């Protein structure tokens, strides 16, 4: 493999880790918002999601 191929593999792995981290943060924020809605909906008179 040439140096260009190695650089592309390293760049691809780095980008995959960045995308996975962003996706995990997005999922965690979704869980937090869903949990807040689940707890606050009965107090505010909103319908529960399930």
N, C-alpha and C positions, 0 to 999 in steps of 0.2 A: 504494500500500500504506500502511496506517495504521501508526502507531508500535507498536501492539500486534502487528501482523503481523511487523514487522521484529524486535521483541524475541523473538517466538516462533522466527523463523528463526535468530537468533543463538544462542538457547538450544538449539535442536535441533542446530546444528552443534557447539556446545561439548559436548553430551552424546554425540554421535556420536564425537568425538575421544576422550573419556574411555572410552567402551565399547571402542573399537578398541585403545586403550592397554592396557586391562585384559585383553582377549583375547590380545594379543601377549605380555604377561607370563605369562599362563596357558600359552600354547603353549611359551614358552621354558622355563618350569619343567618342563613335561612332557618336553621334549627332554633337559634336564639329568637328571631322574630316570631316564629310559629309558637314557641313556648310563651312568649309575652302575650301574644294574642289569646292563647289558650287560657292563661291566667286572668287576663283583664276582661275578656268578653262577657262573662257572667256579671261582673260588677258594672259594666257600662251598658248592659242590656243588648249586646250584640249577639247574633247566633253563634253557637259553637260550630267548629268546622266539621265535627263528626257527631 
